[in-house]
């Protein structure tokens, strides 16, 4: 039997007695990429059909997000966060969850002004305004988390007046078919990852190493966390 067929037989043996809960401990690890993707779809459809609770153990973050209705992120036996895949990805509770689930950029900052629900934070030499309630006080140290796909890479002619921008230089360009992944270096030397979706007619995604660019993101797309050592 092929790897996929072996997995199907093993799952059939497990569900024939109609258990209330089925534990799947990294069941797809030995499969190649395409077969693993196909089996993920089969397992999701099977779970909906049978109505059995599947406890799916995996170290693959993408697999955890795509397979689950609810995700439990654990660290050394301790539960760090429980939530929907979207909650885990878009609103991580701490640095461990932010780093564990998907790629992310983490910038260190300090609260330099507080005016009601408006906060000014100094990040990589720039002062950014966060216009929403946050549980921080003046001089608190923070981490600002921004996903690569939320980081906008702009050329000078794309810059909007009044934007909170970082100046940067493209240090690497990685073509992945539907996306172009960029490594960009800030003036402070800090390197960030950015990802742009595009089609073959999108000339704005044609970046070159050494090109000067500007970085920003939409307000609220960042996650602000307390500083951790």
C-alpha positions as a Markdown table, in Angstrom:
| # | Residue | x | y | z |
|---|---|---|---|---|
| 1 | Unk | 0.0 | 0.0 | 0.0 |
| 2 | Unk | 1.1 | 3.6 | -0.6 |
| 3 | Unk | 1.6 | 6.0 | 2.2 |
| 4 | Unk | -1.8 | 7.6 | 1.6 |
| 5 | Unk | -3.6 | 4.2 | 1.4 |
| 6 | Unk | -1.9 | 3.1 | 4.7 |
| 7 | Unk | -3.2 | 6.2 | 6.4 |
| 8 | Unk | -6.7 | 5.6 | 5.1 |
| 9 | Unk | -6.7 | 2.0 | 6.4 |
| 10 | Unk | -5.4 | 3.1 | 9.8 |
| 11 | Unk | -8.1 | 5.7 | 10.1 |
| 12 | Unk | -10.8 | 3.3 | 9.0 |
| 13 | Unk | -9.7 | 0.8 | 11.7 |
| 14 | Unk | -9.9 | 3.6 | 14.3 |
| 15 | Unk | -13.3 | 4.9 | 13.4 |
| 16 | Unk | -15.2 | 1.7 | 12.8 |
| 17 | Unk | -16.1 | 1.4 | 16.5 |
| 18 | Unk | -17.5 | 5.0 | 16.4 |
| 19 | Unk | -15.3 | 6.5 | 19.2 |
| 20 | Unk | -16.3 | 9.8 | 20.7 |
| 21 | Unk | -12.8 | 11.2 | 20.4 |
| 22 | Unk | -10.0 | 10.2 | 17.9 |
| 23 | Unk | -6.4 | 11.1 | 18.7 |
| 24 | Unk | -4.3 | 11.7 | 15.6 |
| 25 | Unk | -0.6 | 12.0 | 16.5 |
| 26 | Unk | 1.1 | 13.7 | 13.5 |
| 27 | Unk | -0.5 | 11.3 | 11.1 |
| 28 | Unk | 0.6 | 13.0 | 7.9 |
| 29 | Unk | 4.2 | 13.6 | 8.6 |
| 30 | Unk | 5.6 | 10.8 | 6.4 |
| 31 | Unk | 3.6 | 11.9 | 3.3 |
| 32 | Unk | 4.9 | 14.1 | 0.5 |
| 33 | Unk | 3.5 | 17.6 | 0.1 |
| 34 | Unk | 0.7 | 17.0 | -2.4 |
| 35 | Unk | -0.5 | 13.8 | -0.7 |
| 36 | Unk | -0.4 | 15.6 | 2.7 |
| 37 | Unk | -2.6 | 18.4 | 1.4 |
| 38 | Unk | -5.1 | 15.9 | -0.1 |
| 39 | Unk | -5.3 | 13.9 | 3.1 |
| 40 | Unk | -5.9 | 17.1 | 5.1 |
| 41 | Unk | -9.0 | 17.7 | 3.0 |
| 42 | Unk | -10.1 | 14.1 | 3.4 |
| 43 | Unk | -9.7 | 14.3 | 7.2 |
| 44 | Unk | -11.7 | 17.5 | 7.5 |
| 45 | Unk | -14.5 | 16.0 | 5.4 |
| 46 | Unk | -14.4 | 12.8 | 7.4 |
| 47 | Unk | -14.6 | 14.6 | 10.7 |
| 48 | Unk | -17.7 | 16.6 | 9.5 |
| 49 | Unk | -19.4 | 13.5 | 8.2 |
| 50 | Unk | -18.8 | 11.3 | 11.3 |
| 51 | Unk | -19.2 | 14.1 | 13.9 |
| 52 | Unk | -16.3 | 12.7 | 15.9 |
| 53 | Unk | -14.0 | 15.0 | 17.9 |
| 54 | Unk | -10.5 | 14.8 | 16.3 |
| 55 | Unk | -7.6 | 15.7 | 18.5 |
| 56 | Unk | -4.9 | 16.4 | 15.9 |
| 57 | Unk | -1.3 | 16.7 | 17.2 |
| 58 | Unk | 1.1 | 18.5 | 14.9 |
| 59 | Unk | 4.2 | 20.6 | 14.9 |
| 60 | Unk | 3.3 | 22.1 | 11.5 |
| 61 | Unk | 1.9 | 25.5 | 12.1 |
| 62 | Unk | 0.2 | 25.8 | 8.7 |
| 63 | Unk | -1.4 | 22.3 | 9.2 |
| 64 | Unk | -2.7 | 23.3 | 12.7 |
| 65 | Unk | -4.4 | 26.4 | 11.3 |
| 66 | Unk | -5.8 | 24.7 | 8.2 |
| 67 | Unk | -7.1 | 21.6 | 10.0 |
| 68 | Unk | -8.6 | 23.0 | 13.1 |
| 69 | Unk | -11.8 | 24.5 | 14.4 |
| 70 | Unk | -10.0 | 25.3 | 17.7 |
| 71 | Unk | -6.2 | 25.4 | 18.3 |
| 72 | Unk | -4.4 | 24.7 | 21.5 |
| 73 | Unk | -0.8 | 26.1 | 21.6 |
| 74 | Unk | 1.4 | 24.4 | 24.2 |
| 75 | Unk | 4.8 | 25.2 | 25.5 |
| 76 | Unk | 6.7 | 22.6 | 27.7 |
| 77 | Unk | 3.3 | 21.1 | 28.8 |
| 78 | Unk | 1.7 | 24.5 | 29.5 |
| 79 | Unk | -1.2 | 25.8 | 27.5 |
| 80 | Unk | -0.3 | 29.3 | 26.2 |
| 81 | Unk | -3.5 | 30.0 | 24.2 |
| 82 | Unk | -6.7 | 28.4 | 23.1 |
| 83 | Unk | -8.7 | 29.9 | 20.2 |
| 84 | Unk | -9.9 | 29.7 | 16.7 |
| 85 | Unk | -7.2 | 29.5 | 14.0 |
| 86 | Unk | -7.9 | 33.2 | 13.2 |
| 87 | Unk | -7.6 | 34.3 | 16.8 |
| 88 | Unk | -4.4 | 32.4 | 17.3 |
| 89 | Unk | -2.8 | 33.9 | 14.2 |
| 90 | Unk | -4.2 | 37.5 | 14.3 |
| 91 | Unk | -4.3 | 38.0 | 18.1 |
| 92 | Unk | -1.5 | 36.0 | 19.7 |
| 93 | Unk | -1.5 | 36.4 | 23.5 |
| 94 | Unk | 2.3 | 36.4 | 23.9 |
| 95 | Unk | 5.6 | 36.2 | 22.1 |
| 96 | Unk | 5.7 | 32.4 | 22.1 |
| 97 | Unk | 2.4 | 32.1 | 20.3 |
| 98 | Unk | 3.3 | 34.9 | 17.9 |
| 99 | Unk | 6.6 | 33.2 | 17.0 |
| 100 | Unk | 5.3 | 29.7 | 16.9 |
| 101 | Unk | 2.3 | 30.3 | 14.5 |
| 102 | Unk | 3.5 | 31.5 | 11.1 |
| 103 | Unk | 6.2 | 34.0 | 10.2 |
| 104 | Unk | 6.3 | 37.3 | 12.1 |
| 105 | Unk | 8.3 | 40.5 | 12.6 |
| 106 | Unk | 8.8 | 41.5 | 16.2 |
| 107 | Unk | 10.0 | 45.0 | 17.0 |
| 108 | Unk | 11.0 | 46.4 | 20.4 |
| 109 | Unk | 9.5 | 49.7 | 21.5 |
| 110 | Unk | 8.8 | 52.1 | 24.3 |
| 111 | Unk | 5.7 | 54.1 | 25.2 |
| 112 | Unk | 6.8 | 57.7 | 25.0 |
| 113 | Unk | 3.5 | 59.5 | 25.4 |
| 114 | Unk | 0.0 | 58.7 | 26.6 |
| 115 | Unk | -3.1 | 60.8 | 25.9 |
| 116 | Unk | -6.2 | 58.9 | 26.9 |
| 117 | Unk | -6.6 | 56.0 | 24.5 |
| 118 | Unk | -3.8 | 57.4 | 22.2 |
| 119 | Unk | -0.3 | 56.1 | 22.6 |
| 120 | Unk | 2.9 | 57.2 | 21.0 |
| 121 | Unk | 5.6 | 54.5 | 20.9 |
| 122 | Unk | 9.2 | 54.7 | 19.7 |
| 123 | Unk | 10.1 | 51.8 | 17.5 |
| 124 | Unk | 13.4 | 51.5 | 15.6 |
| 125 | Unk | 14.0 | 55.3 | 15.9 |
| 126 | Unk | 10.5 | 56.3 | 14.7 |
| 127 | Unk | 7.6 | 57.5 | 16.8 |
| 128 | Unk | 4.3 | 55.7 | 15.9 |
| 129 | Unk | 0.9 | 56.7 | 17.1 |
| 130 | Unk | -1.4 | 53.9 | 18.2 |
| 131 | Unk | -5.0 | 55.2 | 18.4 |
| 132 | Unk | -6.7 | 52.6 | 20.5 |
| 133 | Unk | -7.0 | 51.6 | 24.2 |
| 134 | Unk | -3.9 | 49.6 | 25.4 |
| 135 | Unk | -3.0 | 48.3 | 28.9 |
| 136 | Unk | 0.3 | 50.3 | 29.0 |
| 137 | Unk | 1.7 | 53.3 | 30.8 |
| 138 | Unk | 4.3 | 55.9 | 30.0 |
| 139 | Unk | 7.8 | 54.4 | 29.6 |
| 140 | Unk | 6.5 | 50.8 | 29.4 |
| 141 | Unk | 8.5 | 48.6 | 27.1 |
| 142 | Unk | 6.5 | 46.7 | 24.4 |
| 143 | Unk | 6.8 | 44.4 | 21.5 |
| 144 | Unk | 5.1 | 45.3 | 18.3 |
| 145 | Unk | 4.2 | 42.3 | 16.1 |
| 146 | Unk | 3.5 | 42.6 | 12.4 |
| 147 | Unk | 3.0 | 39.7 | 10.0 |
| 148 | Unk | 5.0 | 39.8 | 6.7 |
| 149 | Unk | 1.8 | 39.9 | 4.6 |
| 150 | Unk | 0.6 | 42.9 | 6.5 |
| 151 | Unk | 3.8 | 44.9 | 6.0 |
| 152 | Unk | 3.4 | 47.1 | 2.9 |
| 153 | Unk | 6.5 | 47.8 | 0.8 |
| 154 | Unk | 6.2 | 51.0 | -1.1 |
| 155 | Unk | 8.2 | 53.0 | -3.6 |
| 156 | Unk | 8.5 | 56.7 | -3.3 |
| 157 | Unk | 5.7 | 57.4 | -5.8 |
| 158 | Unk | 3.3 | 55.2 | -3.8 |
| 159 | Unk | 3.8 | 57.0 | -0.5 |
| 160 | Unk | 0.7 | 58.8 | 0.8 |
| 161 | Unk | 1.2 | 62.2 | 2.6 |
| 162 | Unk | 1.2 | 61.8 | 6.4 |
| 163 | Unk | 2.0 | 58.0 | 6.4 |
| 164 | Unk | 4.0 | 56.6 | 9.3 |
| 165 | Unk | 6.9 | 55.2 | 7.2 |
| 166 | Unk | 10.1 | 53.4 | 7.8 |
| 167 | Unk | 12.9 | 53.8 | 5.3 |
| 168 | Unk | 14.5 | 50.5 | 4.2 |
| 169 | Unk | 16.6 | 48.8 | 1.5 |
| 170 | Unk | 15.7 | 45.5 | -0.2 |
| 171 | Unk | 18.3 | 42.9 | 0.8 |
| 172 | Unk | 16.7 | 39.8 | -0.7 |
| 173 | Unk | 14.0 | 38.9 | -3.2 |
| 174 | Unk | 12.4 | 35.4 | -3.1 |
| 175 | Unk | 9.9 | 34.5 | -5.9 |
| 176 | Unk | 7.4 | 31.9 | -4.8 |
| 177 | Unk | 4.8 | 31.9 | -7.6 |
| 178 | Unk | 1.8 | 33.6 | -6.0 |
| 179 | Unk | 3.9 | 35.7 | -3.7 |
| 180 | Unk | 7.2 | 37.6 | -3.7 |
| 181 | Unk | 8.9 | 37.4 | -0.3 |
| 182 | Unk | 11.2 | 40.3 | 0.6 |
| 183 | Unk | 13.9 | 40.8 | 3.2 |
| 184 | Unk | 14.2 | 44.5 | 3.9 |
| 185 | Unk | 16.8 | 46.2 | 6.1 |
| 186 | Unk | 15.8 | 49.3 | 8.1 |
| 187 | Unk | 18.2 | 52.2 | 8.6 |
| 188 | Unk | 18.9 | 50.9 | 12.1 |
| 189 | Unk | 20.2 | 47.6 | 10.5 |
| 190 | Unk | 17.1 | 45.6 | 11.6 |
| 191 | Unk | 15.9 | 43.1 | 9.0 |
| 192 | Unk | 12.2 | 42.5 | 8.4 |
| 193 | Unk | 10.3 | 40.0 | 6.3 |
| 194 | Unk | 7.6 | 41.2 | 3.9 |
| 195 | Unk | 5.3 | 39.3 | 1.5 |
| 196 | Unk | 3.4 | 40.6 | -1.5 |
| 197 | Unk | 0.7 | 38.7 | -3.4 |
| 198 | Unk | 0.7 | 39.4 | -7.1 |
| 199 | Unk | -0.2 | 38.3 | -10.6 |
| 200 | Unk | 2.2 | 38.2 | -13.6 |
| 201 | Unk | 1.0 | 41.6 | -14.8 |
| 202 | Unk | 1.8 | 43.3 | -11.5 |
| 203 | Unk | 4.9 | 45.3 | -12.2 |
| 204 | Unk | 4.8 | 46.8 | -8.7 |
| 205 | Unk | 6.1 | 43.5 | -7.3 |
| 206 | Unk | 9.3 | 43.7 | -9.4 |
| 207 | Unk | 11.8 | 44.7 | -6.7 |
| 208 | Unk | 15.6 | 44.6 | -6.9 |
| 209 | Unk | 18.2 | 44.0 | -4.3 |
| 210 | Unk | 19.6 | 47.3 | -3.0 |
| 211 | Unk | 16.4 | 49.2 | -4.0 |
| 212 | Unk | 15.3 | 51.9 | -1.6 |
| 213 | Unk | 11.8 | 51.4 | -0.3 |
| 214 | Unk | 9.4 | 52.6 | 2.4 |
| 215 | Unk | 7.5 | 50.4 | 4.9 |
| 216 | Unk | 4.2 | 50.8 | 6.6 |
| 217 | Unk | 1.0 | 49.0 | 7.6 |
| 218 | Unk | -2.6 | 49.8 | 8.1 |
| 219 | Unk | -3.5 | 51.1 | 11.6 |
| 220 | Unk | -4.6 | 48.2 | 13.9 |
| 221 | Unk | -2.9 | 45.5 | 11.9 |
| 222 | Unk | -0.1 | 45.4 | 14.4 |
| 223 | Unk | -0.3 | 43.4 | 17.7 |
| 224 | Unk | 1.2 | 45.1 | 20.8 |
| 225 | Unk | 2.4 | 42.9 | 23.6 |
| 226 | Unk | 4.1 | 43.5 | 26.9 |
| 227 | Unk | 7.9 | 43.3 | 26.8 |
| 228 | Unk | 9.3 | 39.8 | 27.6 |
| 229 | Unk | 13.0 | 39.1 | 28.4 |
